[in-house]
Every structure is written in structure tokens, then in C-alpha cells.
Amino acid sequence: MAKRIAIVGYGNWASTIAKVVGENVQRYAEFDTQVAMWVRPKDVNGRTLTDIINEDHENVLYLPSVKLPTNVVAYNCIKETVQNADILIFATPHQMVQDVCTEIKDHVLSEAVGISLIKGIATKPDGSASAVSDEIRNHLNIDVSVLMGANLANEIAAGEFAEATVGCIHPEHGEMFQRMFDTDNFRINVILEI
């Protein structure tokens, strides 16, 4: 059965990854070709951003002038976005991680896997800090890998050359993420964390 992908995020980076993943999943039978993307309700000139993305295939607020693939489908409801998703791509600001994870916790498949594209660290009320991927892993009780690189979303969306690294524990997850993200211009390397 094809793996369903959900993107938790709607900004510049999330929209760029939606473009990359939306194009890549069409090449591999292992993935469902529809990519769900959570978009917080926002009005833009009398239309919702969700409707604009679904009808015009462009995130006019966060990634203007870049067409998203038609198989990227925006949802206002985060719970609906992640429901039945086998793969969760986290691309929110790090400050939102705890709230997002609390909201979706009871709607994530127990066998789902995640990947964090979030830069920064998660801070706790007691002042301590931890890796965002650890926060997601602890909240949702799923395996979470990480994608990081010295790159800019706009450059990747424009097709300029960029690189990133996926850090993972399970080699099969790294290979899967490489197929999801790797393009001729966005090269993905995989390293195994010990």
C-alpha cells in the first residue's frame, strides 16, 4: 500500500518541500501521489490561503510566484492533515512544535515515521532545551529523522543547487527520505546516527 505523506507546516520552507516532495512522489509507486499540507486558516484578498493553494497551486503569502504541483492538497484542519499519514514532515517554526504535537498526538498512526526540517531548538518551561526531533519523538512516540543543510528555501524552490543531510537511525528510513527529497538540484546525503 502506498505511503501517505503529510506536511505539518505552511510557510516558505514547508511550501518549498511540498513542491519537491509533490514532484518526487509521482516517480515512485511506494508513495501515495497526493501530498497533504496543513495550512493555518488565513484570508488573502477575500479568499482563504487553502483555497488559493488548492485552486491556483501557489502559496501567495510565503512562496509567491512558485507553482506547487497539483497533487499537493492544503487542509485547514491539522488533525485531518495528519490522519492516516504514514510519513510526517515537520516544517513549522520551532516555537510551534509543542503545541502542534499536542494537537495531533491522538491522530498520528502508531507506525508513522517523521522527519524534522525545523531549525532551532525546543525550549521547555523550566528553561532547558532539546533537539526539535527529540521533542517530536517524545510527544508522538514515533521514529523521527532530521533533514538539515546550509540552504535557503527560495533557492531550492527556484531550482538552484543545494545540498542537505538526512540523519536517521534506520537505514530504510534514510533511503526512503532520500527518494522523497533528492532532485537533480537538491542533493540529499544520508548519515546514520548511532
QUISULGI-V284880 format. One record per backbone hydrogen bond with DSSP energy under -0.5 kcal/mol. NH is the residue of the N-H (numbers start at 1). CO is the residue of the C=O. E is the energy in kcal/mol with one decimal. If there is no record, write none. Layout:
# QUISULGI-V284880
nh | co | e
NH | CO | E
NH | CO | E
This chain:
# QUISULGI-V284880
nh | co | e
3 | 30 | -3.3
5 | 34 | -0.7
6 | 87 | -2.6
7 | 36 | -3.0
8 | 6 | -0.6
8 | 89 | -3.5
9 | 7 | -1.1
15 | 11 | -2.6
16 | 12 | -2.0
17 | 13 | -2.5
18 | 14 | -2.1
19 | 15 | -1.9
20 | 16 | -2.2
21 | 17 | -3.2
22 | 18 | -2.5
23 | 19 | -1.8
24 | 20 | -2.4
25 | 21 | -2.9
26 | 23 | -0.6
27 | 24 | -2.2
28 | 25 | -1.0
31 | 28 | -1.3
32 | 3 | -3.1
35 | 71 | -2.7
36 | 5 | -2.3
36 | 34 | -0.6
37 | 73 | -2.4
38 | 7 | -2.8
39 | 75 | -3.1
44 | 47 | -3.9
47 | 44 | -1.4
49 | 42 | -2.7
52 | 48 | -2.2
53 | 49 | -2.6
54 | 50 | -2.6
55 | 51 | -2.6
56 | 52 | -2.9
57 | 52 | -0.8
57 | 53 | -1.0
58 | 52 | -0.5
59 | 63 | -0.5
60 | 58 | -1.2
63 | 59 | -2.9
66 | 63 | -1.2
67 | 65 | -0.5
68 | 57 | -3.4
72 | 69 | -1.8
73 | 35 | -2.9
73 | 71 | -0.7
74 | 72 | -0.5
75 | 37 | -2.6
78 | 76 | -0.6
81 | 77 | -2.0
82 | 78 | -1.9
83 | 79 | -1.3
85 | 82 | -2.3
86 | 4 | -1.9
87 | 4 | -2.1
88 | 113 | -2.5
89 | 6 | -2.9
89 | 87 | -0.5
90 | 88 | -0.6
90 | 115 | -2.9
91 | 8 | -2.6
91 | 89 | -0.6
96 | 93 | -2.1
97 | 94 | -0.9
100 | 96 | -2.8
101 | 97 | -2.8
102 | 98 | -2.2
103 | 99 | -2.1
104 | 100 | -2.0
105 | 101 | -1.5
107 | 104 | -3.0
108 | 104 | -0.6
108 | 105 | -0.8
109 | 85 | -0.5
112 | 109 | -1.5
113 | 86 | -2.3
114 | 143 | -3.1
115 | 88 | -2.1
116 | 145 | -2.6
117 | 90 | -2.9
117 | 115 | -0.5
122 | 130 | -2.7
124 | 128 | -2.8
127 | 124 | -2.4
130 | 122 | -2.3
132 | 120 | -0.6
135 | 131 | -1.9
136 | 132 | -2.5
137 | 133 | -2.6
138 | 134 | -2.8
139 | 135 | -2.4
140 | 136 | -2.7
141 | 137 | -2.1
143 | 112 | -0.6
145 | 114 | -2.6
146 | 167 | -2.3
147 | 116 | -2.6
148 | 165 | -2.4
151 | 149 | -1.6
156 | 152 | -2.0
157 | 153 | -2.9
158 | 154 | -1.7
159 | 156 | -1.5
160 | 155 | -2.6
162 | 185 | -2.8
164 | 187 | -2.1
165 | 148 | -3.2
166 | 189 | -3.4
167 | 146 | -2.8
167 | 165 | -0.6
168 | 166 | -0.5
168 | 191 | -2.1
171 | 169 | -0.6
173 | 170 | -1.0
174 | 170 | -1.8
175 | 171 | -2.4
176 | 172 | -1.8
177 | 173 | -2.9
178 | 174 | -2.2
179 | 175 | -1.8
180 | 176 | -1.9
181 | 177 | -2.3
182 | 178 | -2.6
183 | 186 | -2.3
187 | 162 | -2.4
187 | 185 | -0.6
189 | 164 | -2.3
191 | 166 | -3.0
193 | 168 | -3.4
